């Protein structure tokens, strides 16, 4: 079961301290590279102008903790890296509880959760703590230590181009910048890794597939600033891969235009594997699709998710874990939905029937000699496929007209092509 393999990789990556820059990103990409040896690692120096943004300084943490008046260590970064506000500046000081409270973050409505808080672009320090633990703090003197460093370094990202027969590309993006959270962070890069591994092993691919593993927001902006001229003429479909690991729901977020091949494929796949999937509007966006679909960028990127970011209670907290939220079954579901989507894009040819009137299937051994309910359904599906195969409709369009999953047509197309009943084209044909 591939879900267990993906879950195992997520466990391996769980404890790594990731942020938008730093060794945590490099370590994560290094482990992914063990599975995808052709993954290329790139560095963009701090201070580099990337469109309207600037690549920030690199952040490194050696340790962070608080010692309470009784000598007990709390908010220990070594035990849970969510305890430290992302990009916290160094501090080594003693202070009262009242002073400390100004630097603490908790969630009263989720008293056992440690929140995920960052301050990438304004210098400050802080700790995240459960409300339960915060309520138990006593008056007295606290020692606060944040052993961190901000310095001119670089932003790191990974890129893998899996070449097919055509230079036309499917673009797949996921992020590697959050610390220990499961659905919002690790489900994306782990599922993407196994999708890339599967594609690498496929022979005779029609299209090329480009995977990027980046820090969210600043990473996609930096990547586009470097590569838009190369990818924009080539990319005709793609998906942002995030929150694909729980087993509660399936979700679809459209591209900005809502009418790309990616959108049509996503809706078709989800309607057949989970008809009650949640369909969101572009105004509900929140991940790197914001950059890929921005005016002037205009890449055809949609999102297939399990439960969407922000729509499950554990989101951006320590409760988003690999036991209660992300499961092998959930990861397998996310993987399968995206696998089906990529498979549909790869198989989306334009079939044209090669005979006039209905072909005689019996003489080709394509008509069952024993009539059963299941054989009748298969013949009906085959005849519907033939009837719509005029060279102007894609296989996805035909599947929609036949009201069946597109993957049920693949073996029929293969049989009919082998027997010269259908001719396949990469592009729509003009009817004479």
Secondary structure by P-SEA (a helix, b strand, c coil): caaaaaaaaaaaacccccccccaaaaaaaaaaaaacccbbbbbbcccccccccccccbbbbcbbbbbcccccccccccccccccccccccccccccaaaaaaabbbbcccccbbbbbbbccccccbbbbcaaaaaaccccbbbbbbbccccbbbbbbbbbbbcccccbbbbbbbbccccccccccaaaaaaaaaaaaaaaacccccbbbbbbbcccaaaaaaaaacccccccccccccccccccccccccccccccccccaaaaaaaaaaaaccccbbbbcccccccccccccccccccbbbbbbccccccccccccccccccccccaaaaaaaaaaaaaaaaaaaabbbbbbcccccccccccccccccccaaaaaaaaaaaaaaaaccccccaaaaaaaaccccccaaaaaaaaaaaccbbbbccccccc
